[in-house]
C-alpha cells in the first residue's frame, strides 16, 4: 500500500525511520515537518486535497523500490538489531 504519512521526527522516535524512507524515495510533498503547526497543516493538506494526496501516493508507489537493496540500509538495520539484542542480554 502506498499511503502518504506525515511525520514529526523531533517529537517521536519511530517517525525518524519514516522520515529517512521519505527522503530516500525523494518524495516531493511536505511529509516531514518540524513542529506541531506544520504537522496539522500537512495532514490537513493530505485530507482536503485529494489530487495532492494521490500525487504523493503515486510517487511513493513509483519510488518504493529505492528502499531495497541498499547496503547502507542493511548495515543500519544490522546495528539496530545488534543494539536490541545487547539490551536484551541475548
C-alpha positions as CSV (number, residue, x, y, z in Angstrom):
1,X,0.0,0.0,0.0
2,X,1.4,3.4,-0.9
3,X,-0.1,5.8,1.6
4,X,1.2,9.2,2.5
5,X,2.3,9.6,6.1
6,X,3.2,12.9,7.8
7,X,6.0,12.6,10.3
8,X,7.3,14.8,13.1
9,X,10.6,13.1,14.0
10,X,11.5,15.7,16.7
11,X,8.6,14.5,18.9
12,X,8.7,10.8,18.2
13,X,11.4,8.1,17.7
14,X,10.0,5.7,15.0
15,X,9.0,8.5,12.7
16,X,12.7,9.2,12.2
17,X,12.8,5.9,10.3
18,X,9.7,7.1,8.3
19,X,11.4,10.4,7.5
20,X,14.5,8.6,6.3
21,X,12.4,6.5,3.9
22,X,10.6,9.6,2.6
23,X,14.0,11.2,1.9
24,X,15.4,8.1,0.2
25,X,12.3,7.9,-2.1
26,X,12.7,11.6,-2.9
27,X,9.0,12.3,-2.2
28,X,8.3,15.9,-3.1
29,X,5.4,16.6,-0.8
30,X,5.5,18.2,2.7
31,X,5.6,14.9,4.7
32,X,8.5,15.7,7.1
33,X,7.6,18.6,9.4
34,X,9.4,20.4,12.1
35,X,6.7,21.4,14.6
36,X,3.1,20.7,15.5
37,X,1.7,23.6,13.5
38,X,3.4,22.2,10.3
39,X,2.1,18.7,11.2
40,X,-1.5,19.9,11.4
41,X,-1.1,21.8,8.1
42,X,0.5,18.9,6.3
43,X,-2.2,16.4,7.5
44,X,-4.9,18.9,6.5
45,X,-3.4,19.3,3.0
46,X,-3.4,15.5,2.6
47,X,-7.0,15.1,3.8
48,X,-8.5,18.1,1.9
49,X,-6.6,18.0,-1.3
50,X,-7.3,14.6,-3.0
51,X,-5.2,15.4,-6.1
52,X,-2.2,16.3,-4.0
53,X,-2.6,13.2,-1.8
54,X,-2.9,10.9,-4.9
55,X,0.2,12.5,-6.5
56,X,2.2,11.8,-3.3
57,X,0.9,8.3,-3.1
58,X,1.8,7.7,-6.8
59,X,5.4,8.9,-6.0
60,X,5.6,6.5,-3.1
61,X,4.4,3.6,-5.3
62,X,6.9,4.6,-8.1
63,X,9.8,5.1,-5.8
64,X,9.4,2.4,-3.0
65,X,12.0,0.2,-4.8
66,X,14.6,2.7,-3.8
67,X,14.2,1.5,-0.2
68,X,15.5,-2.0,-1.1
69,X,18.9,-3.4,-2.0
70,X,20.8,-0.6,-0.3
71,X,23.8,-1.7,1.6
72,X,23.7,1.3,3.9
73,X,20.1,0.5,4.9
74,X,21.0,-3.1,5.6
75,X,24.0,-2.1,7.7
76,X,21.9,0.3,9.7
77,X,19.3,-2.3,10.4
78,X,22.0,-4.7,11.5
79,X,23.2,-2.1,14.0
80,X,19.7,-1.6,15.3
81,X,19.2,-5.4,15.9
82,X,22.6,-5.7,17.5
83,X,21.7,-3.0,20.0
84,X,18.3,-4.6,20.7
85,X,19.9,-8.0,21.3
86,X,22.6,-6.4,23.5
87,X,20.0,-4.6,25.6
88,X,18.0,-7.8,26.0
89,X,21.3,-9.6,27.0
90,X,20.8,-12.2,24.4
